[in-house]
Amino acid sequence: MAMRNHYDVIVVGSGPGGEGAAMTAAKGGRRVAVIDQDAEVGGSCTHRGTIPSKALRHAIQQLADDDGRAEADYTDLTRRSEQVVQSQVQLRRGFYERNHVDVIAGRASFVDAHCIEVAAMNGAHHRVGAERIILATGSRPYRPADVDFTHPRIVDSDTVLRLKETPRSITVYGAGVIGCEYASIFRGLRIKVNLINTRDKLLSFLDDEIVDALAYHLRERGVLIRHSEEYERVEADDSGVRVHLKSNKVIQSDVLLWAQGRTGNSDGIGLEAIGIETNERGSIVVNAAYQTAQPHIYAVGDIVGAPSLASASYDQGRFAATHALTGVCDQRLVEDIPTGIYTIPEISSLGATERELTARKVPYEVGHAFFRHLARAQIIGRTTGMLKILFHRETLRILGIHCFGSQASEIIHIGQAIMTQPGEANTLMYFVNTTFNYPTMAEAYRVAALNGLNRVM
């Protein structure tokens, strides 16, 4: 594809946010270029984060289903995920080609507010300019300066998939979403797992009952969880890694996976020279239209911080590009974005938690459906988990949906479709009066609705 020097819109980064922005701008009839430092499109989501880790998780789950155990070579399993990554890359490359978007491989840095210099992988440099620029450079794992990430036994979520052999034991430092997912994945391979949590409970943004279920399940499978701990120093040698905690404990394992937050990829691209500031975690401050301090420069996705979800990033890219093209955009991210956490079993959540409703003094009630009671769950051998519906006692309006168990991230969308309806369409009675296929996991909604209705009748 011929290289132009000037475009209507330049997008920096080809992850979900960049893709959403580029596709919207291209379909709006603009000349568009995407710059990405990787040789292939897709960003961290496709190459180092969401796609490979979830493919690995599925391979481990499938292995356990096939023969009742999950003992396999870790590197063999990660090679399976590479096939999915390549399929996704090919698919996304086709999007850019069909929409006549130039894809430029190299590292971008601002020369001035409308000009970007691209350092190509072969050492060449060239400059491109645009009327509008959208930054979607994503984020990377946070690495404290006193931890030696050059040591082969110390990895983060970007490098853990490159381990050369299957460890016998692993310490996961950080019990957020990534930490809990990988603790579950490695324990699925019967690897000894130490999960160190700097807080007093796991995933405190979730409903307490779901958190308790996750903690119980992880411990039941053999994960050793240590709450309210902080590291003092980390030592690594050929024999393993030792994490010295401030509580005077020493945790030893073959490998350390550092999973303590992420940093925005905002350094080294010349933002200071054009008056765009970032916070201590590298996030760029934007307004409601995703404009930075330079109104013609937008930022979307992980680079602007929360919610840091691939699904939300794609929409942010679409909204920013619409504003860049037209000067207006009435669309906003929905208030309630579903959360998918791919532990084994997985978790998905939407709306308010019991803790939040109690603090707001909302009169609510709870409806439960335990998977062990569902015929479909019994048939497929997925009886661990539950669906939980929170609803207003008087209006029966659905206030929150929380699911723990197999297919939770799929199941949640049935409730989402109803919960987001206006007025009386969003009530518990929809699930009471709807006929569900039998047997299905979706039937959990009817079971939970009837359970909740019995509490208020």
C-alpha positions in Angstrom: 0.0 0.0 0.0 1.4 3.4 -0.9 2.6 5.5 1.9 1.2 9.0 2.2 2.7 11.9 4.2 -0.5 13.6 5.2 -3.7 12.2 6.5 -7.0 13.4 7.8 -6.7 11.1 10.9 -3.7 9.3 12.4 -4.4 6.7 15.0 -1.4 5.6 17.2 -2.0 2.0 18.4 -3.9 -0.9 16.8 -5.6 -2.4 19.9 -9.3 -2.3 20.4 -9.4 1.5 20.9 -7.3 2.2 17.9 -9.2 -0.2 15.7 -12.5 1.4 16.7 -11.2 4.8 16.0 -9.6 3.9 12.6 -12.6 2.0 11.3 -15.0 4.8 12.3 -12.8 7.4 10.6 -12.3 5.3 7.5 -16.0 4.6 7.1 -16.5 8.3 7.4 -14.6 8.8 4.2 -11.4 10.1 5.7 -7.8 9.3 4.8 -6.5 7.3 7.8 -3.2 5.8 9.0 -2.6 3.6 11.9 0.9 3.5 13.5 1.8 0.6 15.7 5.2 -0.3 17.2 4.5 -4.1 16.7 5.0 -5.7 13.4 1.5 -7.1 13.4 -1.8 -5.3 14.3 -3.9 -6.1 17.3 -2.0 -4.4 20.2 -1.4 -5.9 23.6 -4.9 -7.3 23.7 -4.2 -9.6 20.8 -0.6 -10.4 21.3 0.2 -10.3 25.0 -3.0 -10.0 27.1 -6.6 -10.9 26.6 -6.5 -13.3 23.6 -3.5 -15.5 24.5 -4.3 -15.7 28.2 -7.9 -16.7 27.6 -6.8 -19.2 24.9 -4.4 -20.7 27.4 -7.2 -20.9 30.0 -9.5 -22.6 27.6 -6.8 -25.2 26.7 -6.2 -26.0 30.3 -10.0 -26.3 31.0 -10.4 -28.5 27.9 -7.5 -30.7 29.0 -9.1 -31.2 32.4 -12.5 -32.0 30.7 -10.9 -34.6 28.4 -9.1 -36.8 30.9 -10.0 -35.4 34.3 -6.6 -34.0 34.9 -4.6 -31.0 33.7 -1.0 -32.1 33.5 0.7 -30.9 30.3 3.7 -29.0 29.2 3.1 -25.3 29.6 5.0 -24.3 26.5 2.9 -26.8 24.4 -0.3 -25.1 25.7 1.0 -21.6 24.9 1.8 -22.7 21.4 -1.9 -23.5 21.0 -2.8 -19.9 21.9 -0.5 -18.6 19.2 -2.8 -20.1 16.5 -5.7 -18.0 17.9 -3.5 -14.9 18.0 -2.5 -15.4 14.3 -6.1 -15.9 13.3 -7.1 -12.7 15.1 -4.2 -10.8 13.4 -5.2 -12.0 10.0 -8.8 -11.0 10.6 -7.9 -7.5 11.8 -5.3 -6.9 9.0 -8.2 -7.6 6.6 -10.3 -4.9 8.3 -7.6 -2.2 7.5 -7.0 -3.5 4.0 -10.7 -3.4 3.0 -11.1 0.1 4.4 -8.0 1.4 2.7 -6.2 2.3 6.0 -2.4 2.6 5.8 -0.8 0.5 8.6 2.7 1.8 9.5 5.0 -0.3 11.7 7.2 1.7 14.0 7.4 3.7 17.1 5.6 7.1 17.0 6.8 10.3 18.6 5.5 13.9 18.2 7.6 16.4 16.3 4.9 19.0 16.8 1.2 19.0 17.5 0.3 17.9 13.9 3.4 15.9 12.9 4.6 12.5 14.0 8.0 10.9 13.4 7.9 7.1 13.0 11.0 5.1 13.9 10.7 1.9 11.8 12.1 -1.4 12.9 14.8 -1.3 10.2 16.2 1.9 11.6 14.6 4.2 9.1 12.7 7.4 10.1 10.0 9.2 8.3 7.3 11.8 9.2 3.6 11.9 8.7 1.1 14.5 9.6 -2.7 14.8 10.2 -5.4 17.2 11.1 -6.7 14.9 13.9 -4.7 12.4 15.9 -6.1 9.7 18.2 -3.8 8.1 20.8 -4.6 4.5 21.6 -1.2 3.3 22.8 -2.6 1.1 25.6 -0.8 0.1 28.8 1.9 -2.3 30.0 2.5 -4.1 33.3 3.8 -1.9 36.1 7.4 -2.7 37.0 8.9 -1.4 40.2 12.5 -0.4 39.8 13.8 -2.7 42.6 12.6 -5.9 41.0 14.9 -7.4 38.3 12.6 -8.2 35.4 15.7 -9.2 33.3 15.9 -12.4 35.3 14.2 -15.4 33.5 12.4 -16.5 36.7 10.7 -13.1 37.2 7.9 -12.4 34.7 4.8 -10.2 34.3 1.6 -10.6 32.3 3.4 -9.6 29.1 6.2 -12.2 29.5 4.6 -15.1 31.4 3.5 -16.7 28.2 7.2 -17.0 27.1 8.3 -19.3 30.0 10.5 -22.0 28.6 9.5 -24.8 30.9 6.6 -25.7 33.2 7.4 -24.5 36.8 6.7 -26.7 39.8 5.6 -23.6 41.8 4.8 -20.0 41.2 4.2 -16.9 43.3 1.7 -14.4 41.9 2.3 -11.0 43.5 -0.9 -9.0 43.2 -4.4 -10.4 43.4 -6.3 -8.2 41.0 -8.1 -9.5 38.0 -4.9 -10.6 36.2 -3.4 -12.1 39.3 -6.5 -14.1 40.1 -6.9 -15.3 36.5 -3.3 -16.5 36.3 -3.4 -18.1 39.8 -6.4 -20.1 38.6 -4.7 -21.0 35.3 -1.5 -22.3 36.9 -3.4 -24.2 39.6 -5.4 -25.8 36.7 -2.0 -27.3 35.7 -1.5 -28.6 39.2 1.3 -26.1 39.8 1.8 -25.0 43.4 0.5 -21.4 43.6 1.1 -18.7 46.2 -1.2 -15.7 45.7 0.0 -12.6 47.5 -2.7 -9.9 48.0 -1.7 -6.5 49.1 -5.3 -5.8 50.2 -7.5 -7.6 52.8 -9.7 -9.4 50.3 -9.8 -10.4 46.7 -11.4 -8.2 44.0 -13.2 -5.9 46.4 -15.1 -4.1 43.6 -17.2 -7.3 43.2 -20.2 -8.4 45.2 -19.0 -9.8 48.5 -20.8 -13.2 48.0 -19.1 -13.6 44.6 -15.7 -12.7 46.1 -16.2 -15.2 48.9 -17.1 -17.9 46.4 -14.0 -17.2 44.4 -11.7 -17.2 47.4 -13.3 -20.5 48.7 -12.9 -22.1 45.3 -9.3 -21.1 44.8 -8.4 -22.4 48.3 -10.4 -25.6 47.7 -8.2 -26.2 44.6 -5.0 -25.6 46.5 -4.1 -22.0 46.0 -2.5 -20.5 49.1 -3.8 -16.9 49.5 -2.0 -14.4 51.7 -3.9 -11.2 52.3 -2.6 -7.8 53.5 1.0 -8.5 52.6 3.6 -6.3 50.9 7.0 -7.2 49.5 10.2 -5.8 51.0 12.6 -7.2 48.4 12.9 -9.9 45.8 15.8 -12.2 45.3 16.2 -14.5 42.3 18.9 -17.0 41.3 19.2 -20.3 39.4 17.4 -22.2 42.2 14.3 -20.0 42.3 12.8 -16.7 43.5 12.4 -15.6 47.1 9.9 -12.8 48.0 10.7 -11.2 51.3 7.5 -9.8 52.8 7.4 -6.9 55.3 5.7 -9.3 57.7 9.0 -11.2 57.8 7.7 -14.1 55.8 9.8 -15.4 52.9 7.9 -17.0 50.0 10.0 -19.2 47.7 9.0 -20.6 44.3 10.4 -21.5 40.9 8.9 -18.4 39.3 7.5 -15.0 40.3 4.6 -13.5 38.3 4.4 -9.8 39.1 0.8 -8.7 38.6 0.5 -5.4 40.5 -1.2 -2.9 38.2 -0.5 -1.4 34.8 1.2 1.8 33.4 -0.1 3.8 30.5 2.2 3.8 27.4 2.5 7.5 27.3 6.3 7.9 27.8 8.7 8.4 24.9 6.2 9.8 22.4 6.9 13.5 23.0 3.7 14.5 24.8 5.6 17.0 27.1 6.7 19.0 24.1 3.1 19.6 22.9 1.7 20.4 26.4 -0.1 17.1 27.2 0.4 15.9 30.7 0.1 12.5 32.3 -0.4 11.3 35.9 1.8 9.1 38.0 0.6 5.9 36.2 1.1 7.4 32.7 -2.6 8.1 32.0 -3.6 11.0 29.9 -6.3 13.4 31.1 -9.2 13.8 28.6 -12.6 15.5 28.6 -16.0 13.9 27.9 -15.2 13.8 24.2 -11.8 12.2 24.8 -9.9 15.4 23.8 -6.6 16.1 25.5 -5.1 19.5 26.3 -4.7 19.8 22.5 -8.3 19.7 21.2 -7.3 18.0 17.9 -5.5 15.2 19.8 -7.7 12.5 21.4 -6.8 9.6 23.7 -8.8 6.4 24.3 -8.5 3.0 25.9 -6.1 2.0 28.6 -4.0 5.2 28.1 -6.9 7.2 29.8 -7.3 4.7 32.7 -10.5 3.1 33.9 -12.4 1.1 32.9 -9.5 -0.4 31.0 -11.6 -3.0 29.2 -11.2 -4.1 25.6 -14.9 -3.7 25.0 -15.0 -0.2 26.4 -11.9 0.8 24.6 -13.4 0.0 21.2 -16.4 2.1 21.9 -14.2 5.0 23.2 -12.3 4.8 19.9 -15.6 5.0 17.9 -16.8 7.9 20.0 -13.6 9.9 19.8 -13.4 9.4 16.0 -17.0 10.5 15.6 -16.2 13.7 17.5 -13.0 14.2 15.5 -14.9 14.0 12.2 -18.1 15.9 13.1 -17.2 18.0 16.2 -20.0 16.4 18.2 -20.7 13.0 19.7 -23.8 12.4 21.9 -22.8 8.8 22.6 -21.2 7.9 25.9 -20.1 4.7 27.5 -23.0 3.1 29.3 -23.0 3.5 33.0 -23.1 -0.2 33.7 -20.4 -2.1 31.8 -20.3 -5.8 32.3 -17.1 -7.1 33.9 -15.7 -10.5 32.8 -13.1 -12.2 34.9 -11.7 -15.4 33.4 -10.8 -17.4 36.4 -11.7 -21.1 36.5 -14.7 -20.9 36.9 -15.3 -17.4 35.5 -17.0 -14.4 37.0 -19.2 -11.7 35.4 -20.9 -8.8 37.0 -23.2 -5.9 36.0 -24.7 -3.1 38.1 -24.7 -2.5 41.8 -23.4 -4.8 44.5 -25.2 -5.5 47.8 -22.6 -3.3 49.6 -23.3 -0.4 47.3 -27.1 -0.7 47.6 -26.8 -0.9 51.4 -24.7 2.2 51.5 -27.3 4.0 49.4 -30.1 2.7 51.6 -31.9 1.2 48.6 -34.6 -1.4 49.7 -33.4 -4.4 47.7 -33.9 -8.1 47.7 -31.9 -11.1 46.3 -32.8 -13.9 44.0 -30.4 -16.9 43.7 -30.0 -19.8 41.3 -27.3 -22.3 42.2 -25.9 -24.2 39.3 -25.9 -27.5 41.2 -29.7 -27.4 40.9 -29.8 -26.8 37.1 -30.3 -29.8 34.9 -28.0 -28.4 32.2 -25.2 -27.8 34.7 -25.6 -31.4 35.9 -25.5 -32.7 32.3 -22.3 -30.8 31.4 -20.7 -31.3 34.8 -20.5 -27.6 35.6 -22.3 -27.5 38.9 -20.0 -25.0 40.7 -21.4 -21.5 40.7 -24.5 -19.4 40.9 -26.5 -16.5 39.4 -27.5 -13.7 41.7 -30.1 -11.0 40.9 -30.5 -7.9 43.0 -33.8 -6.1 42.6 -35.8 -3.3 44.2 -38.3 -4.7 46.7 -41.1 -2.4 45.7 -40.7 -1.9 41.9 -39.0 -5.2 41.2 -36.5 -3.2 39.0 -33.3 -5.1 38.4 -30.4 -3.4 40.1 -27.5 -5.8 39.7 -26.6 -9.2 38.3 -23.7 -11.3 39.5 -22.6 -14.6 38.2 -19.9 -17.1 39.2 -19.5 -20.3 37.3 -19.1 -21.8 33.8 -20.1 -19.4 31.0 -20.7 -16.5 33.4 -19.4 -13.9 30.9 -21.9 -15.2 28.3 -24.8 -15.7 30.8 -24.5 -12.0 32.0 -25.6 -10.6 28.6 -29.1 -12.1 28.9 -29.6 -10.1 32.0 -27.9 -7.0 30.5 -30.4 -6.9 27.7 -33.3 -6.7 30.2 -31.6 -4.5 32.8 -30.8 -1.8 30.3 -34.5 -1.5 29.1 -36.4 1.6 30.1 -39.2 1.8 32.5 -41.3 -1.2 33.4 -39.6 -3.4 30.8 -36.7 -3.8 33.3 -38.2 -5.8 36.2 -37.9 -9.3 37.7 -41.2 -10.2 36.1 -39.6 -10.5 32.7 -37.7 -13.6 33.9 -40.7 -15.0 35.8 -43.0 -14.8 32.8 -40.5 -15.8 30.0 -40.3 -19.4 28.8 -36.7 -20.5 28.6 -35.4 -23.5 26.7 -35.0 -26.5 28.9 -32.4 -27.6 29.9 -30.2 -24.5 29.6 -27.9 -22.4 31.7 -30.1 -19.4 30.8 -32.9 -21.0 32.9 -30.9 -19.8 35.9 -32.6 -16.4 35.4 -36.1 -17.8 35.8 -35.0 -19.9 38.9 -33.3 -16.8 40.5 -36.3 -14.6 39.7 -38.8 -17.0 41.3 -36.5 -17.4 44.3 -36.3 -13.6 44.7 -40.1 -13.1 44.2 -40.8 -15.6 47.0 -38.9 -13.3 49.3 -41.2 -10.4 48.8 -44.6 -12.1 48.3 
